[in-house]
Amino acid sequence: MIQTASANNAPKKVIDKYLKDIKLPTKDRKRIFRVLEIGVTPEGDPIIPTLKRVQGSFQIHDGIKTYQMVYALKRDADGEPVPERFRFEKTTGGMIVCGEHDLSKFTLLMMHPLNKSNPLRPNDLTPVFELVDEGVEMKEYDSKADLLMLALSTINDASDETLRNYHVFLGRDPNKDIDFIRGGLKKTAIENPKLIVDLSKSDTVDTVALINEAISKGYVKESKSKRTYMDPTTDELLHRVLPGKDMRESFAIFLKSKPDLHEGYRKLLKQ
């Protein structure tokens, strides 16, 4: 938080009133703010505004003094913070996700007068967003709106390597840059959130992604009619898939049981 004589200079005891009994974001716990305008169609599909901007500059009062609070990422020529707006976007499920490095942002969002969850929110203002319930990430996601939120949160939190594995697992071009991959997966999350959530729970995604890339580059020969995987240079049978089993999932489980072969393909694909 950029602090100056005229901005973000509220005493800690004042700020603490807004955070009383609130669990802060940590390495193991994300805190999520969600725009209140999310609705649901009669079919159960989420309705999310394309973009909702919320002013990042606001005032708080402690009964005696008024303090100017400013969400800013940089300073102007005079050293004062340049206000930014909080952005709730459709591509992120109408959410702002705060992790362990977003404590200042989280604090300002908690103190914001348009936050429904702000314990000191002025009654004369209509709230625009809220802090999502503490248990929302752990409960059974039976509504489509919650499933979408989880899917987009999964994409936002995933490492570049994990995103690339999801991308290749889905049969997409492995040569695309990470920004293209992330954008495509966000689109998939909106269209089919269950697919993304299921991928995040699978322990064979990285291996299936490796198989997809190995097949596309000619390092493995797949025969769907014979349900086999062969080494194309020696015609050696690597694996035969039993009837009723998903082919690539079965081959992935086989490869994971053969660490040397698995690592051999991984090194081959990195060349």
Buried (B, 14 or more C-beta within 10 A) or exposed (E): BBEBEEBBEBEEEBBEEBBEEBEBBEEEEBBBBBBBEBEEEEEEEBEBEEEBEBBBBBEBEBEEEEBBBBBBEEEEEEEBBBBBEBEBBBBBBBBBBBBEEBBBBBBBBBBBBBBBBBEBBEEEEEBBBBBBEEEBBEEEBEEBBBBBBBBBBBBBEBEEEBBBBBBBBBBBEBEBEEEEBBEBBBEBBBEBBBBBBEBBEBEBBBBBBBBBBBBBEEBBBBEEEEBBBBEEEEEEEBBBBEEEEEBBBBBBBBBBEEEEBBEEBBEBBEE
